[in-house]
């Protein structure tokens, strides 16, 4: 399961994902809804997703990332994903997600790409 924290860097909302062993589904769905509302309420539509600490993603978690992207796209925002492990990148390539997700190597590259 994924857990996340958020922080603001130069008007970019950085969403830092971490792995957790918490099996409490209600908490996970509540956190996801909270993040969706946060994305939709922000005036500034620039987001960075940090997957540096993630070594595995279940299909539901990949779906969560795609849903985040769709919600940001609907708002005409921009999202960049960084810190992807080689294993997860292989999964993204297999699913052709590397063609629809904006992926860079690290936080500095993400911030540079998200400059206004």
N, C-alpha and C positions, 0 to 999 in steps of 0.2 A: 504494500500500500504506500501511497505517497502522502507526504506531509509537505507543507510549504510555508514560507515566510515571505513577507513583502518588504521592500524598502524603496525609497525614492532617491534617484541619482540624476541630477540635471533634468528634472521634469520627465524622467523615464521611470515607470514603475517596473522594478526588477522583482521577478517572482522566482525565488530560490527553492527548488524542489529537493527534498530529502527522502530517504527511505525510512519507513517506520514499521514496526511490528504490530501496531494498533489494529485490532480486528473489528473495532466498533464502527460498523457501517453507517449508523446515523450521524456520527461525528464527521465521517468522510463526506457524506452527501451534504451536510450542513456547511462544511468548509467550502465545498465546491460551489454551492449556491452563493455563499458570501463572496467568493472570488468573482463569480459572474456578475453580481451586483456592483462590486467595486469597479470592474472593467467598464460596465455600462454607465457608471456614474461619473467617470473621470472626464474632465474637459480635455485634458491632454491625452491624445490617443497613441502614445508611444510606449511599447512594452518590450521587456527583455525577459526571456525564460532561461534560467540557469539550471542545467542538468548535470553539472560537474560531479555531484555526489551520487548520481544514479548509475547503477550498473545493469539494471534489468527493468523492463517495463512490461506489465501485463497488457493484454489487448484493451481492457477497460481504461487503463491509464493512457494508452496511446489515443484512444477515443476522446479522453478528457482533453489532451493537448490539441487535438483537431477541433474540438468544440470551442476551446479558448480562441484558437485562430479564427474560426468562423465568426464568433461574436465580435472580435476586434475588427475583422474585415467589414462586418455589417456597419460598424461605426466609422468606416473609412480610416481606421487606425493602421498602425504598423507594428508588427511583432517580429523579433529576431530571437532565435534559439541558439544557445551556445553551450560549450562544455559537454558535447555528446561523446560518449565512449565509442570506441571502434565497434563493439558488439551491437550497440543500439543503432549506430549509423548503418550497419549491415541490414538490420531489420527495416530501417527507414528506406533503404535502397530497394529491398525486396518488395516493400509495399508501395514503392514509387512516391513516398512522402517527401523525399529529398527534392522532388520537383515542385512541390507546393509549399513547403516550409522554407522560410528564409533562415539558413543555417550558417553560422560562422564559428571560428575556432574558440574564441575567448571573449571575456567581458569587454576588453578594450576595443576589439573589432565590432562588437555589438553596439557599444556606445558611439563609435565613429559612424556606423551605418544609420543610427537613429538620430543623428544631429539634425536639428531643424534647418 
